[in-house]
Amino acid sequence: MASMVNTTIMVDSKKEVLNDFEIVHAAIEDAGDTSIPMQSQLAGIAAELTQPKAEVKQIGNTIFVAHIASGHEAFVRAFNADTAQNFIANMKEFMTFMYDDLGLDIAVVPGMEDPKLVRLLQSAFARPDRSDMGYGVTPAPNPAAIITLGPKRV
C-alpha cells in the first residue's frame, strides 16, 4: 500500500473527479518507485484489479480494492490522488461499504511502514462512524493496520 497517500499530484475531488487511469498513474508517480517501468506497474495493477474476489470501488479520487479472504476479512489497498482530508472521508466511506454491502468485519491494510499512513489512519478513526469500529497496527517485520469495521458477525 505504498501509494496510499499522494503528496505530489493531489486533485481535490470536490473540484475535479479523475478517471481510474489518472488516479492509478498519479499514485504510482507519488510512490516514486522508478525501479519498475511505469507501463509494467500499470499492467500489474490492472491485473490486480481484475482478480477474482477483488472488489473495486472509486470514491472521490481514490480507488480502493478489497481482496476478500476467508470468512469476513479482506486485504485492502488504495490508490490515491485526492487531498488528505478527502482521502480520510473516502476511506471511511469505503470501510462502511465493506461492512454494510460486502459483509466484511475486518480489513487488513498491509504496508504500514510509512508513519504518515499510520497518522492518516489515526485521524480517520479518531471519530469512527460506529462506536465499535476501530483499528490497530501490528508491529514489524510485516506491519499492517487491522481495522475493525463494525460488530463481528457469526
SULZI-V116265 format. One record per residue. N is the residue number from 1. SS is DSSP state (H for helix, E for strand, C for the rest). OMEGA is omega in whole degrees, -180 to 180 (999 if undefined). Layout:
N | SS | OMEGA
N | SS | OMEGA
This chain:
1 | C | -177
2 | C | -175
3 | C | -176
4 | C | -176
5 | C | -179
6 | C | -178
7 | C | -176
8 | C | -176
9 | C | -180
10 | C | 177
11 | C | -179
12 | C | -177
13 | C | 176
14 | C | 178
15 | C | -179
16 | C | 177
17 | C | 180
18 | C | 174
19 | C | -174
20 | H | 179
21 | H | -180
22 | H | -180
23 | H | -178
24 | H | 179
25 | H | 180
26 | H | 179
27 | H | 178
28 | H | 179
29 | H | -178
30 | H | 179
31 | H | 174
32 | C | 179
33 | C | -179
34 | C | 180
35 | C | 178
36 | C | 180
37 | C | -179
38 | H | -178
39 | H | 178
40 | H | 178
41 | H | 178
42 | H | 179
43 | H | 179
44 | H | 179
45 | H | 177
46 | H | 178
47 | H | 179
48 | H | -176
49 | H | -179
50 | C | 178
51 | C | 173
52 | C | -180
53 | C | 174
54 | E | 175
55 | E | -177
56 | E | 180
57 | E | 174
58 | E | 175
59 | E | -175
60 | C | 178
61 | C | 175
62 | E | 173
63 | E | 178
64 | E | 172
65 | E | 176
66 | E | 176
67 | E | -173
68 | E | -180
69 | C | 180
70 | C | 178
71 | C | -176
72 | C | -177
73 | E | 176
74 | E | 170
75 | E | -172
76 | E | 174
77 | E | 178
78 | E | 174
79 | E | -170
80 | E | 172
81 | C | -177
82 | C | 176
83 | C | -180
84 | H | -180
85 | H | 179
86 | H | 179
87 | H | 180
88 | H | 178
89 | H | 179
90 | H | -179
91 | H | 179
92 | H | 178
93 | H | 180
94 | H | 179
95 | H | 177
96 | H | 176
97 | H | -179
98 | H | -179
99 | H | -174
100 | H | -172
101 | C | -177
102 | C | 179
103 | C | -179
104 | C | 180
105 | C | -174
106 | E | 173
107 | E | 177
108 | E | -179
109 | E | -179
110 | E | 174
111 | C | -178
112 | C | 178
113 | C | -174
114 | C | -179
115 | H | -180
116 | H | 176
117 | H | 178
118 | H | 179
119 | H | 178
120 | H | 177
121 | H | 178
122 | H | 178
123 | H | -177
124 | H | -175
125 | C | 174
126 | C | 176
127 | C | -177
128 | C | 180
129 | C | 179
130 | C | -178
131 | C | -180
132 | C | 174
133 | C | 179
134 | E | -179
135 | E | 173
136 | E | 179
137 | E | 178
138 | E | -177
139 | C | 175
140 | C | 16
141 | C | 179
142 | C | -176
143 | C | 179
144 | E | 173
145 | E | 175
146 | E | -175
147 | E | 174
148 | E | -172
149 | C | -178
150 | C | -180
151 | C | -180
152 | C | 178
153 | C | 180
154 | C | 999
